[in-house]
């Protein structure tokens, strides 16, 4: 089991140029969450939801991992299975920085979920044009992303890791969305030391033994060093 669990949120990708959700120029600025990140929104207006995710998927080609992603990949090279990264992000910047032990609890932009056969397949194009599922051929793909009201991926593995880790570090998240926002309390309950690395105090800052505030691109490499 991993000795160190690192939870990451949109803030770790901010310095790569990926907009966060709740900061001034955030992703939600142009949209209400309920209009693009719920199953009901997808039923009501699938094209708007598909265009929202198609745009974010296309924008991945324009961004690169930053020193925070790279520092976590370097840490994995040093400690191997002792590190697990649980990310709320749906970008692939952890992987492109070299991390291999990553759980995307809210899914991934570069994956498609077929509503006909339930297969999850790698996908990098645009979904608004109704491409066929690589598995069953049905034109019924949706973003392989966990929306509000849906169950996050690999929760059992995550809860096991929180129950046995010695250190829980949260990087770049507002602590606004559950169950991720509750992970610090679970880790604490099992005796882990907890550290928050965030630009500003998050909604759950007081649950952490220690909190350091500043850009992830500086705080994470300093912590890994
Ligand atoms: C579930 C994918 C049941 C989509 C996302 C009432 C009370 C409590 C809970 C609920 C409630 N009503 C409903 C709920 C549950 C709900 C929820 O929590 N709602 C909230 C709004 C109250 N949760 C759910 O529905 C979840 N499912 O509960 O199922 C269940 C649970 C467990 C087990 C079985 C069943 C599913 C939620 C998933 C939603 N999908 N993302 C997409 O990407 O489009 S959420 C999305 O927002 C993210 O994935 C992330 O999880 C969340 C928060 O975003 P952050 O990553 O934190 O980003 P944010 O912009 O908010 O903050 C950025 C932070 O970075 C800031 O603090 C900023 O200061 C900092 N920062 C900025 N720049 C930098 C920086 N830090 C460092 N360096 C920088 N340079």
Boltz pocket constraint, residues with backbone or C-beta under 6 A from the ligand:
constraints:
  - pocket:
      binder: B
      contacts: [[A, 8], [A, 9], [A, 10], [A, 11], [A, 12], [A, 14], [A, 15], [A, 20], [A, 21], [A, 22], [A, 23], [A, 26], [A, 36], [A, 37], [A, 88], [A, 89], [A, 90], [A, 106], [A, 145], [A, 146], [A, 147], [A, 148], [A, 149], [A, 150], [A, 151], [A, 152], [A, 155], [A, 171], [A, 172], [A, 173], [A, 174], [A, 175], [A, 176], [A, 177], [A, 178], [A, 179], [A, 180], [A, 197], [A, 198], [A, 199], [A, 200], [A, 201], [A, 202], [A, 214], [A, 215], [A, 216], [A, 217]]
      max_distance: 6.0
